């Protein structure tokens, strides 16, 4: 009797559409941004504490893992912004067809990557 029931597909069988991946990524970047804001507050406190604290913070920011975290934070910020723009387009009632959803999702990915690279080149 139990063997007659259908088996629900799982992630090894079912692949998420690009819009599903974008949605999950949007949530993850939101969490990353919330945690990253704590880092920004810590940096602002270091600046407030004077020159020695500021120089210590600057030396910590030179480590590669920290640079990667900062680059990830910038990407999360830009990706979140691009996704928000896409939601604004939805709010006015546009782009709900399947083809348009996929095309806008791909545009969102490419725009966030290009804007992140441009931002990092300008900051370096």
Secondary structure as UniProt FT lines:
FT   HELIX           2..4
FT   TURN            11..13
FT   HELIX           18..48
FT   HELIX           51..60
FT   TURN            61..62
FT   HELIX           64..91
FT   TURN            92..93
FT   HELIX           98..123
//
